[in-house]
């Protein structure tokens, strides 16, 4: 397979993907939405050089 750059990834039930995330210094929200349902998964990706304290504005909604 050839690496492909994307901004979003649609994953179906029981599917698995290997991903590489390239991020600058800082805090970045990762959000997963359940299609057709009212469910959300959230995480924060923080780089080593990012801020020690996470601001409320950095938290995913």
PLY file of the C-alpha trace (Angstrom):
ply
format ascii 1.0
element vertex 61
property float x
property float y
property float z
element edge 60
property int vertex1
property int vertex2
end_header
0.00 0.00 0.00
1.06 3.56 -0.66
0.95 6.10 2.20
-1.84 8.63 1.67
-2.24 12.02 3.35
-5.76 12.78 4.64
-7.51 15.14 7.07
-10.18 12.60 8.07
-10.54 8.81 8.03
-13.84 6.93 7.76
-13.53 3.60 9.60
-16.19 0.90 9.54
-16.98 -1.64 12.26
-14.12 -4.09 12.87
-11.76 -2.27 10.46
-8.19 -1.50 11.49
-5.73 1.01 10.09
-2.10 1.83 10.80
-1.65 5.59 10.88
1.20 8.04 11.28
0.25 11.42 12.70
2.59 14.33 11.98
2.04 17.16 14.46
3.82 20.41 15.27
4.44 21.48 18.87
1.25 22.03 20.82
-2.04 20.41 21.79
-4.37 18.92 19.17
-7.89 17.52 19.61
-8.70 14.16 18.01
-12.43 13.57 17.59
-14.24 10.39 16.56
-17.90 10.56 15.55
-20.21 7.55 15.37
-21.97 7.94 12.02
-25.75 7.84 12.38
-25.58 7.94 16.18
-25.27 10.59 18.82
-21.89 9.35 20.13
-18.47 10.99 20.22
-14.99 9.87 21.27
-12.41 12.50 22.17
-8.68 12.59 22.91
-5.95 15.21 23.13
-2.61 14.73 21.39
0.08 16.73 23.19
3.65 16.95 21.90
6.60 16.87 24.29
7.33 20.53 23.59
3.68 21.48 24.00
2.31 23.39 26.99
2.22 21.62 30.36
-1.26 22.90 31.16
-4.11 22.43 28.71
-6.28 25.49 28.17
-10.06 25.08 28.07
-9.99 26.32 24.46
-7.76 23.34 23.52
-10.26 20.79 24.81
-12.53 19.18 22.19
-16.21 20.12 22.39
0 1
1 2
2 3
3 4
4 5
5 6
6 7
7 8
8 9
9 10
10 11
11 12
12 13
13 14
14 15
15 16
16 17
17 18
18 19
19 20
20 21
21 22
22 23
23 24
24 25
25 26
26 27
27 28
28 29
29 30
30 31
31 32
32 33
33 34
34 35
35 36
36 37
37 38
38 39
39 40
40 41
41 42
42 43
43 44
44 45
45 46
46 47
47 48
48 49
49 50
50 51
51 52
52 53
53 54
54 55
55 56
56 57
57 58
58 59
59 60
